[in-house]
Amino acid sequence: MSPPALVPFDPRSLEALTPADLRARGSLKWTAVTTEIAAWVAESDLGTAPAVTAAAVAAVTDGLTGYLPPAPRAAMAQACADWHHQRYGWDVPARWVHPVADVLEALHVAVEHFSRPGSAVVVPTPAYMPFLTVPRQWGRDVVQVPMTTDGGRPVLDLEAIDAALGAGGGLVTLVNPHNPTGRVHTRDELAALGAVVERHGARVFADEIHAPLVHTGHRHVPYASVSAATAAHTITATSASKAWNIPGLKCAQLIVSNEADAATFEPVSFLATHGASTPGVLANAAAYREGGPWLDGVLDYLAGNATALADVLAEHAPAVRYTPPEGTYLAWLDLRAALAGHDLPVGRWLAEHAGVEVVDGIRCGRVGLGFARLTLAMPRPLVVAAGRRIAAALAEA
Ligand SMILES: Cc1ncc(COP(=O)(O)O)c(C=O)c1O
């Protein structure tokens, strides 16, 4: 048998899966809704790398289901640091990489311990939905700052972020690669944000959970790696959980990028890291250490899915505006022209008329009105079917 690291992603058995098969597997995405096709939550149907499965299974069979021991904790930090070095050219010391249960826990730490007490959280929109609501539960205002466009590409509106920070904002959420638009911000864009944040003495929470999912022609640049200034004002969060589809194993990474923040984190680290599960830490380490070849196959497959959807929509629903993502496995569909004059929220309309469950863009902020987020991490025949269903429903609208 070949070692797990050498097992490539093989879509053949996947392509035969029907919606009934996927429901029978029991995932949240397929069982919490009754539409013909489930393309809403950012979960993948593509399984995980054999090396990740082996690590998670071994954790259970070897009895490593207790509290997190120091050796796997250190090994995961090193594997994550090495991944950042090899894939993105960022030399972050392993001692600055900490396990947390999930990215939302890292956001909590960033808000609670690294942003000015009481300051508002500045959220560029459209945004990953919980960022619009969760900071309020921690007593913080959320200021939505709509992104703008540059030559048709969604980009951060730096003037508006500048104004929001000037009005008292203390922390900017930067999601890169971006959920839901799929943008991968360039080094220049990140440097420009860094200059604005620096001017206000503010902070950035860099959510890089989708970093391993960057498509050909684009490159992930960790925000904290851009300059000494960005390293000084950033808390980074990432995880193997999206790319290798293991959010249920509860492990992400919080990365500090300067000695002062390392010192601030130290006394709060017990509680902050307590929720990371031992099997999750082992699985994340395996993903970073051995999951690269499998992921490269997945990226090819996802790019094919993104193109397949574009082809179907271009042929059968040209009024839908959609550009395949630069990163992530999310498709951001602009249905404003296609559904002009219809009253129902886009998400409900698509569920009722097309049988496709998506995330309604309005849940990503006011600027998402008339948009829908569709998850492309499905067997390709289902991506094509979703596109055809949407096109057929629009033809009748
Ligand atoms: C941008 C972004 N951040 C965070 C999360 C959630 O991550 P976690 O489950 O680690 O909290 C997601 C999940 O889709 C996401 O897309």
The ligand as an SDF file (V2000), in Angstrom:
LIG
                    3D

 16 16  0  0  0  0  0  0  0  0999 V2000
  -14.0500   33.0040    6.3060 C   0  0  0  0  0  0  0  0  0  0  0  0
  -14.4450   31.9970    7.3410 C   0  0  0  0  0  0  0  0  0  0  0  0
  -14.0530   32.1540    8.6030 N   0  0  0  0  0  0  0  0  0  0  0  0
  -14.4000   31.2860    9.5650 C   0  0  0  0  0  0  0  0  0  0  0  0
  -15.1860   30.1880    9.2670 C   0  0  0  0  0  0  0  0  0  0  0  0
  -15.5840   29.2680   10.3630 C   0  0  0  0  0  0  0  0  0  0  0  0
  -14.4830   28.6420   10.8420 O   0  0  0  0  0  0  0  0  0  0  0  0
  -14.5340   27.8520   12.2040 P   0  0  0  0  0  0  0  0  0  0  0  0
  -15.4640   26.6960   11.9900 O   0  0  0  0  0  0  0  0  0  0  0  0
  -13.1070   27.4230   12.3730 O   0  0  0  0  0  0  0  0  0  0  0  0
  -14.9850   28.8220   13.2350 O   0  0  0  0  0  0  0  0  0  0  0  0
  -15.6090   29.9740    7.9660 C   0  0  0  0  0  0  0  0  0  0  0  0
  -16.4580   28.8430    7.6320 C   0  0  0  0  0  0  0  0  0  0  0  0
  -16.9840   28.7410    6.5700 O   0  0  0  0  0  0  0  0  0  0  0  0
  -15.2160   30.9020    6.9690 C   0  0  0  0  0  0  0  0  0  0  0  0
  -15.5950   30.7370    5.6950 O   0  0  0  0  0  0  0  0  0  0  0  0
  1  2  1  0
  2  3  1  0
  2 15  2  0
  3  4  2  0
  4  5  1  0
  5  6  1  0
  5 12  2  0
  6  7  1  0
  7  8  1  0
  8  9  2  0
  8 10  1  0
  8 11  1  0
 12 13  1  0
 12 15  1  0
 13 14  2  0
 15 16  1  0
M  END
$$$$
